Amino acid sequence: MKQNDLIHVEKLCEHYKIELNFIDALLSNGLIEIQIIEQVKFIHQDTIGELEKMIRLHNELNVNAEGIDVILNLLEKEMKLREEVIRLKNKLRLYEND
């Protein structure tokens, strides 16, 4: 992994106006991955979109890290159920056309 793809966590906190302990809470709940290089915390740039979603949940809805974990799990389950419904509808159409 290139170091160019990593974003300094403290600068990220300054940019999004969040506290470092919020990032630590997300990390301890397994919601984000942080890389430490020479005792400096970095986050990969590909995870910024998901992190922004978590920041919005925290700031706009006042949801803590544990709540964010629950919400993201429910959203993932909903997406899987939607995919299953689509798959089952397609299967049903196949039998209806016979």
Contact map, one row per residue, 1 for C-alpha under 8 A:
11101000000000000000000000000000000000000000000000000000000000000000000000000000000000000000000000
11111100000000000000000000000000000000000000000000000000000000000000000000000000000000000000000000
11111100000000000000000000000000000000000000000000000000000000000000000000000000000000000000000000
01111110000000000000000000000000000000000000000000000000000000000000000000000000000000000000000000
11111110000000000000000000000000000000000001110000000000000000000000000000000000000000000000000000
01111111000000000000000000000000000000000111100000000000000000000000000000000000000000000000000000
00011111101100000000000000000000000000000111100000000000000000000000000000000000000000000000000000
00000111111100000000000000000000000000011110000000000000000000000000000000000000000000000000000000
00000011111110000001000000000000000000001110000000000000000000000000000000000000000000000000000000
00000001111111000001000000000000000000001000000000000000000000000000000000000000000000000000000000
00000011111111100000000000000000000000000000000000000000000000000000000000000000000000000000000000
00000011111111110000000000000000000000000000000000000000000000000000000000000000000000000000000000
00000000111111111111000000000000000000000000000000000000000000000000000000000000000000000000000000
00000000011111111100000000000000000000000000000000000000000000000000000000000000000000000000000000
00000000001111111100000000000000000000000000000000000000000000000000000000000000000000000000000000
00000000000111111100000000000000000000000000000000000000000000000000000000000000000000000000000000
00000000000011111110000000000000000000000000000000000000000000000000000000000000000000000000000000
00000000000011111111010000000000000000000000000000000010000000000000000000000000000000000000000000
00000000000010001111111000000000000000000000000000000000000000000000000000000000000000000000000000
00000000110010000111111100000000000000000000000000000000000000000000000000000000000000000000000000
00000000000000000011111110000000000000000000000000000000000000000000000000000000000000000000000000
00000000000000000111111111000000000000000000000000000000000000001000000000000000000000000000000000
00000000000000000011111111100000000000000000000000000000000000000000000000000000000000000000000000
00000000000000000001111111110000000000000000000000000000000000000000000000000000000000000000000000
00000000000000000000111111111000000000000000000000000000000000001000000000000000000000000000000000
00000000000000000000011111111111000000000000000000000000000000001000000000000000000000000000000000
00000000000000000000001111111111110000000000000000000000000000000000000000000000000000000000000000
00000000000000000000000111111110000000000000000000000000000000000000000000000000000000000000000000
00000000000000000000000011111110000000000000000000000000000000001100100000000000000000000000000000
00000000000000000000000001111111100000000000000000000000000000000000000000000000000000000000000000
00000000000000000000000001111111100000000000000000000000000000000000100000000000000000000000000000
00000000000000000000000001100111110000000000001000100000000000000000000000000000000000000000000000
00000000000000000000000000100111111000000011000000000000000000000000000000000000000000000000000000
00000000000000000000000000100001111100001111000000000000000000000000000000000000000000000000000000
00000000000000000000000000000000111110001111000000000000000000000000000000000000000000000000000000
00000000000000000000000000000000011111111100000000000000000000000000000000000000000000000000000000
00000000000000000000000000000000001111111100000000000000000000000000000000000000000000000000000000
00000000000000000000000000000000000111110000000000000000000000000000000000000000000000000000000000
00000000000000000000000000000000000111111000000000000000000000000000000000000000000000000000000000
00000001000000000000000000000000000111111100000000000000000000000000000000000000000000000000000000
00000001110000000000000000000000011110111110000000000000000000000000000000000000000000000000000000
00000111100000000000000000000000011110011111000000000000000000000000000000000000000000000000000000
00000111100000000000000000000000111000001111101000000000000000000000000000000000000000000000000000
00001110000000000000000000000000111000000111111100000000000000000000000000000000000000000000000000
00001110000000000000000000000000000000000011111100000000000000000000000000000000000000000000000000
00001000000000000000000000000000000000000001111110000000000000000000000000000000000000000000000000
00000000000000000000000000000001000000000011111111100000000000000000000000000000000000000000000000
00000000000000000000000000000000000000000001111111110000000000000000000000000000000000000000000000
00000000000000000000000000000000000000000000011111111000000000000000000000000000000000000000000000
00000000000000000000000000000000000000000000001111111100000000000000000000000000000000000000000000
00000000000000000000000000000001000000000000001111111110000000000000000000000000000000000000000000
00000000000000000000000000000000000000000000000111111111000000000000000000000000000000000000000000
00000000000000000000000000000000000000000000000011111111100000000000000000000000000000000000000000
00000000000000000000000000000000000000000000000001111111110000000001000000000000000000000000000000
00000000000000000100000000000000000000000000000000111111111000000000000000000000000000000000000000
00000000000000000000000000000000000000000000000000011111111110000000000000000000000000000000000000
00000000000000000000000000000000000000000000000000001111111111100001000000000000000000000000000000
00000000000000000000000000000000000000000000000000000111111111111001000000000000000000000000000000
00000000000000000000000000000000000000000000000000000011111111100000000000000000000000000000000000
00000000000000000000000000000000000000000000000000000001111111000000000000000000000000000000000000
00000000000000000000000000000000000000000000000000000001111111100000000000000000000000000000000000
00000000000000000000000000000000000000000000000000000000111111110000000000000000000000000000000000
00000000000000000000000000000000000000000000000000000000111011111111000000000000000000000000000000
00000000000000000000000000000000000000000000000000000000010001111111000000000000000000000000000000
00000000000000000000010011001000000000000000000000000000010000111111100000000000000000000000000000
00000000000000000000000000001000000000000000000000000000000000111111110000000000000000000000000000
00000000000000000000000000000000000000000000000000000000000000111111111000000000000000000000000000
00000000000000000000000000000000000000000000000000000100110000111111111100000000000000000000000000
00000000000000000000000000001010000000000000000000000000000000001111111110000000000000000000000000
00000000000000000000000000000000000000000000000000000000000000000111111111000000000000000000000000
00000000000000000000000000000000000000000000000000000000000000000011111111100000000000000000000000
00000000000000000000000000000000000000000000000000000000000000000001111111110000000000000000000000
00000000000000000000000000000000000000000000000000000000000000000000111111111000000000000000000000
00000000000000000000000000000000000000000000000000000000000000000000011111111100000000000000000000
00000000000000000000000000000000000000000000000000000000000000000000001111111110000000000000000000
00000000000000000000000000000000000000000000000000000000000000000000000111111111000000000000000000
00000000000000000000000000000000000000000000000000000000000000000000000011111111100000000000000000
00000000000000000000000000000000000000000000000000000000000000000000000001111111110000000000000000
00000000000000000000000000000000000000000000000000000000000000000000000000111111111000000000000000
00000000000000000000000000000000000000000000000000000000000000000000000000011111111100000000000000
00000000000000000000000000000000000000000000000000000000000000000000000000001111111110000000000000
00000000000000000000000000000000000000000000000000000000000000000000000000000111111111000000000000
00000000000000000000000000000000000000000000000000000000000000000000000000000011111111100000000000
00000000000000000000000000000000000000000000000000000000000000000000000000000001111111110000000000
00000000000000000000000000000000000000000000000000000000000000000000000000000000111111111000000000
00000000000000000000000000000000000000000000000000000000000000000000000000000000011111111100000000
00000000000000000000000000000000000000000000000000000000000000000000000000000000001111111110000000
00000000000000000000000000000000000000000000000000000000000000000000000000000000000111111111000000
00000000000000000000000000000000000000000000000000000000000000000000000000000000000011111111100000
00000000000000000000000000000000000000000000000000000000000000000000000000000000000001111111110000
00000000000000000000000000000000000000000000000000000000000000000000000000000000000000111111111000
00000000000000000000000000000000000000000000000000000000000000000000000000000000000000011111111100
00000000000000000000000000000000000000000000000000000000000000000000000000000000000000001111111110
00000000000000000000000000000000000000000000000000000000000000000000000000000000000000000111111111
00000000000000000000000000000000000000000000000000000000000000000000000000000000000000000011111111
00000000000000000000000000000000000000000000000000000000000000000000000000000000000000000001111111
00000000000000000000000000000000000000000000000000000000000000000000000000000000000000000000111111
00000000000000000000000000000000000000000000000000000000000000000000000000000000000000000000011111
